[in-house]
Amino acid sequence: FVKPILVILTLPITIVTLGLFLLVINAFIILLADNLIDGFSVSSIWTAILFSILLSILQSILHSLLKEDKK
């Protein structure tokens, strides 16, 4: 619920940074999950950004492996 709102509100800065600001938004969501979920902890913003980068890479790999060929 929070991420789509953040993406829409930060659309101008996301366009200026060519989409790299989405990594910061993902890191913010990870830090928010850290505060809301017991047993899940992130030590710093840099760890959250690294986790965000790895998450984006894995999502793109899985998307390319699981997408169907449209012929």
OpenMM code with the backbone's topology and positions (N, CA, C; nanometers):
from openmm import Vec3, app, unit

residues = "PHE VAL LYS PRO ILE LEU VAL ILE LEU THR LEU PRO ILE THR ILE VAL THR LEU GLY LEU PHE LEU LEU VAL ILE ASN ALA PHE ILE ILE LEU LEU ALA ASP ASN LEU ILE ASP GLY PHE SER VAL SER SER ILE TRP THR ALA ILE LEU PHE SER ILE LEU LEU SER ILE LEU GLN SER ILE LEU HIS SER LEU LEU LYS GLU ASP LYS LYS".split()
positions = [
    Vec3(0.0820, -0.1190, 0.0000),
    Vec3(0.0000, 0.0000, 0.0000),
    Vec3(0.0868, 0.1259, 0.0000),
    Vec3(0.1977, 0.1233, 0.0708),
    Vec3(0.2832, 0.2415, 0.0836),
    Vec3(0.3690, 0.2624, -0.0411),
    Vec3(0.4221, 0.1553, -0.0977),
    Vec3(0.5150, 0.1688, -0.2102),
    Vec3(0.4512, 0.2343, -0.3331),
    Vec3(0.3315, 0.1953, -0.3774),
    Vec3(0.2748, 0.2643, -0.4944),
    Vec3(0.2529, 0.4141, -0.4719),
    Vec3(0.2156, 0.4504, -0.3512),
    Vec3(0.1975, 0.5920, -0.3209),
    Vec3(0.3308, 0.6657, -0.3280),
    Vec3(0.4358, 0.6054, -0.2720),
    Vec3(0.5686, 0.6678, -0.2785),
    Vec3(0.6195, 0.6794, -0.4214),
    Vec3(0.5944, 0.5779, -0.5017),
    Vec3(0.6399, 0.5818, -0.6409),
    Vec3(0.5708, 0.6948, -0.7165),
    Vec3(0.4423, 0.7118, -0.6944),
    Vec3(0.3690, 0.8190, -0.7627),
    Vec3(0.4146, 0.9564, -0.7141),
    Vec3(0.4331, 0.9725, -0.5835),
    Vec3(0.4731, 1.1015, -0.5290),
    Vec3(0.6146, 1.1414, -0.5688),
    Vec3(0.7011, 1.0448, -0.5900),
    Vec3(0.8407, 1.0741, -0.6232),
    Vec3(0.8697, 1.0541, -0.7716),
    Vec3(0.7674, 1.0525, -0.8533),
    Vec3(0.7860, 1.0300, -0.9967),
    Vec3(0.8802, 1.1308, -1.0627),
    Vec3(0.8719, 1.2606, -1.0323),
    Vec3(0.9663, 1.3540, -1.0981),
    Vec3(1.1132, 1.3249, -1.0673),
    Vec3(1.1458, 1.2968, -0.9416),
    Vec3(1.2857, 1.2681, -0.9078),
    Vec3(1.3286, 1.1328, -0.9637),
    Vec3(1.2348, 1.0391, -0.9752),
    Vec3(1.2667, 0.9097, -1.0351),
    Vec3(1.2995, 0.9259, -1.1824),
    Vec3(1.2273, 1.0120, -1.2513),
    Vec3(1.2543, 1.0362, -1.3932),
    Vec3(1.3903, 1.1038, -1.4100),
    Vec3(1.4212, 1.2010, -1.3240),
    Vec3(1.5488, 1.2724, -1.3337),
    Vec3(1.6667, 1.1783, -1.3088),
    Vec3(1.6513, 1.0840, -1.2152),
    Vec3(1.7605, 0.9915, -1.1836),
    Vec3(1.7561, 0.8647, -1.2685),
    Vec3(1.6709, 0.8650, -1.3709),
    Vec3(1.6577, 0.7507, -1.4626),
    Vec3(1.6214, 0.6206, -1.3903),
    Vec3(1.5393, 0.6319, -1.2881),
    Vec3(1.4889, 0.5147, -1.2178),
    Vec3(1.5702, 0.4696, -1.0983),
    Vec3(1.6866, 0.5290, -1.0769),
    Vec3(1.7707, 0.4848, -0.9651),
    Vec3(1.7113, 0.5205, -0.8288),
    Vec3(1.6239, 0.6192, -0.8254),
    Vec3(1.5615, 0.6561, -0.6978),
    Vec3(1.4686, 0.5462, -0.6478),
    Vec3(1.4263, 0.4568, -0.7360),
    Vec3(1.3433, 0.3439, -0.6926),
    Vec3(1.4190, 0.2538, -0.5953),
    Vec3(1.5518, 0.2492, -0.6068),
    Vec3(1.6314, 0.1725, -0.5107),
    Vec3(1.6219, 0.2343, -0.3717),
    Vec3(1.6178, 0.3657, -0.3652),
    Vec3(1.6036, 0.4344, -0.2365),
    Vec3(1.4644, 0.4093, -0.1789),
    Vec3(1.3634, 0.4092, -0.2648),
    Vec3(1.2277, 0.3807, -0.2184),
    Vec3(1.2197, 0.2378, -0.1638),
    Vec3(1.2803, 0.1426, -0.2354),
    Vec3(1.2823, 0.0045, -0.1869),
    Vec3(1.3564, -0.0056, -0.0536),
    Vec3(1.4661, 0.0676, -0.0390),
    Vec3(1.5412, 0.0667, 0.0867),
    Vec3(1.4558, 0.1236, 0.1996),
    Vec3(1.3792, 0.2289, 0.1708),
    Vec3(1.2896, 0.2859, 0.2710),
    Vec3(1.1832, 0.1842, 0.3130),
    Vec3(1.1295, 0.1094, 0.2180),
    Vec3(1.0296, 0.0066, 0.2486),
    Vec3(1.0927, -0.1044, 0.3339),
    Vec3(1.2168, -0.1390, 0.3059),
    Vec3(1.2871, -0.2406, 0.3854),
    Vec3(1.3084, -0.1906, 0.5278),
    Vec3(1.3466, -0.0634, 0.5435),
    Vec3(1.3626, -0.0068, 0.6779),
    Vec3(1.2285, 0.0023, 0.7506),
    Vec3(1.1221, 0.0282, 0.6786),
    Vec3(0.9893, 0.0296, 0.7382),
    Vec3(0.9508, -0.1100, 0.7872),
    Vec3(0.9831, -0.2110, 0.7082),
    Vec3(0.9580, -0.3497, 0.7501),
    Vec3(1.0421, -0.3842, 0.8728),
    Vec3(1.1632, -0.3300, 0.8805),
    Vec3(1.2489, -0.3511, 0.9973),
    Vec3(1.1820, -0.2992, 1.1245),
    Vec3(1.1159, -0.1847, 1.1138),
    Vec3(1.0501, -0.1275, 1.2308),
    Vec3(0.9207, -0.1992, 1.2671),
    Vec3(0.8551, -0.2588, 1.1698),
    Vec3(0.7237, -0.3182, 1.1945),
    Vec3(0.7271, -0.4669, 1.2270),
    Vec3(0.8306, -0.5381, 1.1844),
    Vec3(0.8350, -0.6830, 1.1990),
    Vec3(0.9414, -0.7219, 1.3010),
    Vec3(0.8987, -0.7933, 1.4050),
    Vec3(0.9936, -0.8457, 1.5041),
    Vec3(1.0714, -0.9615, 1.4423),
    Vec3(1.1975, -0.9712, 1.4732),
    Vec3(1.2808, -1.0775, 1.4210),
    Vec3(1.3455, -1.0444, 1.2877),
    Vec3(1.3156, -0.9295, 1.2324),
    Vec3(1.3768, -0.8836, 1.1066),
    Vec3(1.4476, -0.7541, 1.1372),
    Vec3(1.5789, -0.7507, 1.1125),
    Vec3(1.6524, -0.6281, 1.1443),
    Vec3(1.7495, -0.5939, 1.0321),
    Vec3(1.7631, -0.4649, 1.0098),
    Vec3(1.8566, -0.4103, 0.9114),
    Vec3(1.9421, -0.3100, 0.9869),
    Vec3(2.0734, -0.3228, 0.9741),
    Vec3(2.1622, -0.2425, 1.0580),
    Vec3(2.1746, -0.0969, 1.0143),
    Vec3(2.1681, -0.0699, 0.8832),
    Vec3(2.1861, 0.0679, 0.8373),
    Vec3(2.1151, 0.0889, 0.7039),
    Vec3(2.1121, 0.2133, 0.6610),
    Vec3(2.0520, 0.2459, 0.5318),
    Vec3(2.1316, 0.1840, 0.4179),
    Vec3(2.2630, 0.1728, 0.4341),
    Vec3(2.3461, 0.1145, 0.3284),
    Vec3(2.3193, -0.0345, 0.3125),
    Vec3(2.2922, -0.1022, 0.4212),
    Vec3(2.2545, -0.2427, 0.4140),
    Vec3(2.1201, -0.2573, 0.3438),
    Vec3(2.0280, -0.1659, 0.3735),
    Vec3(1.8971, -0.1690, 0.3082),
    Vec3(1.9097, -0.1408, 0.1591),
    Vec3(1.9979, -0.0486, 0.1200),
    Vec3(2.0177, -0.0196, -0.0225),
    Vec3(2.0819, -0.1385, -0.0931),
    Vec3(2.1792, -0.2026, -0.0293),
    Vec3(2.2406, -0.3228, -0.0866),
    Vec3(2.1367, -0.4331, -0.1029),
    Vec3(2.0530, -0.4514, -0.0016),
    Vec3(1.9452, -0.5503, -0.0087),
    Vec3(1.8484, -0.5149, -0.1215),
    Vec3(1.8213, -0.3867, -0.1398),
    Vec3(1.7335, -0.3402, -0.2462),
    Vec3(1.7930, -0.3704, -0.3836),
    Vec3(1.9217, -0.3492, -0.3991),
    Vec3(1.9889, -0.3789, -0.5264),
    Vec3(1.9829, -0.5286, -0.5561),
    Vec3(2.0146, -0.6102, -0.4565),
    Vec3(2.0094, -0.7554, -0.4757),
    Vec3(1.8679, -0.8025, -0.5058),
    Vec3(1.7700, -0.7449, -0.4394),
    Vec3(1.6309, -0.7793, -0.4638),
    Vec3(1.5900, -0.7438, -0.6067),
    Vec3(1.6319, -0.6287, -0.6558),
    Vec3(1.6000, -0.5873, -0.7924),
    Vec3(1.6651, -0.6802, -0.8954),
    Vec3(1.7885, -0.7187, -0.8713),
    Vec3(1.8582, -0.8093, -0.9629),
    Vec3(1.7893, -0.9445, -0.9667),
    Vec3(1.7561, -0.9989, -0.8501),
    Vec3(1.6899, -1.1294, -0.8451),
    Vec3(1.5512, -1.1251, -0.9074),
    Vec3(1.4780, -1.0162, -0.8879),
    Vec3(1.3466, -1.0035, -0.9500),
    Vec3(1.3572, -0.9999, -1.1016),
    Vec3(1.4559, -0.9297, -1.1543),
    Vec3(1.4699, -0.9230, -1.3000),
    Vec3(1.5119, -1.0585, -1.3573),
    Vec3(1.5972, -1.1308, -1.2864),
    Vec3(1.6376, -1.2645, -1.3324),
    Vec3(1.5180, -1.3586, -1.3320),
    Vec3(1.4425, -1.3586, -1.2233),
    Vec3(1.3256, -1.4464, -1.2159),
    Vec3(1.2204, -1.4082, -1.3186),
    Vec3(1.2030, -1.2794, -1.3419),
    Vec3(1.1062, -1.2355, -1.4422),
    Vec3(1.1478, -1.2820, -1.5818),
    Vec3(1.2764, -1.2746, -1.6126),
    Vec3(1.3215, -1.3185, -1.7451),
    Vec3(1.3136, -1.4702, -1.7603),
    Vec3(1.3302, -1.5450, -1.6521),
    Vec3(1.3217, -1.6901, -1.6594),
    Vec3(1.1767, -1.7387, -1.6670),
    Vec3(1.0869, -1.6693, -1.6022),
    Vec3(0.9490, -1.7156, -1.5918),
    Vec3(0.8533, -1.6552, -1.6931),
    Vec3(0.8971, -1.5566, -1.7678),
    Vec3(0.8053, -1.4964, -1.8639),
    Vec3(0.7822, -1.5919, -1.9808),
    Vec3(0.6628, -1.5845, -2.0349),
    Vec3(0.6276, -1.6713, -2.1464),
    Vec3(0.6630, -1.6049, -2.2775),
    Vec3(0.7030, -1.6848, -2.3732),
    Vec3(0.7314, -1.6324, -2.5072),
    Vec3(0.5996, -1.6042, -2.5771),
    Vec3(0.5858, -1.4826, -2.6291),
    Vec3(0.4646, -1.4452, -2.7002),
    Vec3(0.4935, -1.4475, -2.8504),
    Vec3(0.4474, -1.5538, -2.9142),
    Vec3(0.4715, -1.5680, -3.0580),
    Vec3(0.3401, -1.5738, -3.1304),
] * unit.nanometer
topology = app.Topology()
chain = topology.addChain("A")
for resn in residues:
    res = topology.addResidue(resn, chain)
    for name in ("N", "CA", "C"):
        topology.addAtom(name, app.Element.getBySymbol(name[0]), res)
